[in-house]
C-alpha cells in the first residue's frame, strides 16, 4: 500500500510529465514551422506528443486507483 508521500511523489511526476510533453510539443511545432519541415514529419512529432499525453492519462488513472486503495 502506498503512503501519502509516495502518492504525492507520483502526482508530481505526472504533473512534470504533462508539462514536459506540452513544452516539447510547442517547441517542436515552432521548430518545424521555422525550419520548414514536411507535414509528415510534423505529424510524426504530433503523434509522439499524443502518445506522451496518453501515457500521462494512464499515470493519472494509476494514481487515482492508488489513492482509492489508500483511503479505503
Secondary structure, DSSP 8 states (H G I E B T S, - for coil): ---HHHHHHHHHHHHHHHHHHHHHHHHHHHHHHHHT--HHHHHHHHHHHHHHHHHHHHHHHHHHHHHHHHH-
